[in-house]
Amino acid sequence: MLIDLNNPAFDIDIEIAYGTPNNFTGAVIYKRPRALLHPDAAEAFKRAIGLAGRLGYRFRVYDAFRPTEAQWALWRFAPGSDYVADPRRGGPHTRGIAIDLTLLDAAGRPLDMGGPFDDLTPNAWHDAPVTPDQQRNRHLLLGLMTAAGWDCYLKEWWHYQLFHPRRYPSMTDAAAGAGML
C-alpha cells in the first residue's frame, strides 16, 4: 500500500513534473499525477519535514512513486543513462522509496540549487561547480534528508531514496491502484 502525500500529515508543496510537459522529456507522463510513497519512505519523509520546518523551510515534491509504465516512458528518452533506472531491473522510484524534491523558503520560493530539477547534465551532480550560496542550499537539502534517514544520489541534487533499495519489491501492480496513468 502506498501513502498519498497530498494529506494534512505532510506539510509540503506538490508539483509533479511528469504530470506536465515541464520535464526532460517535454511530454506529459502521468495523466493523473500523484505523490505516493511506500510507508517506510513516508515515515522517513515525515522526519525530514519536521527537521526542515524547525528551520523555516518546506519541501516541494517533483516525483515519488513511479509506475513501471512511466519508467519505460522516461527510459525511452534517456536509455542507458546514469539518470534513469533500467525498467527491467526496477529502480527506487518504482519501489516507492525514492523522492525528487527541493526546498522552499518561508515565502514559498524554491531555493536556488544552481540548476533545475531534471537537469540531466553534470551540473546536477552534488559536487558541480555552482556558487557558494547554491552549494550551501544543496548541502542544506542533503543534510536534512540524510539526517532523516535518506540516501542521496550523487548525480542528482534533488533525488533521495531509502538505503538498500533492492530489499523493497518493485511495485509493478501499484500503477493501477495509484491511478496515475
Disulfide bonds with the S-S distance in Angstrom:
none
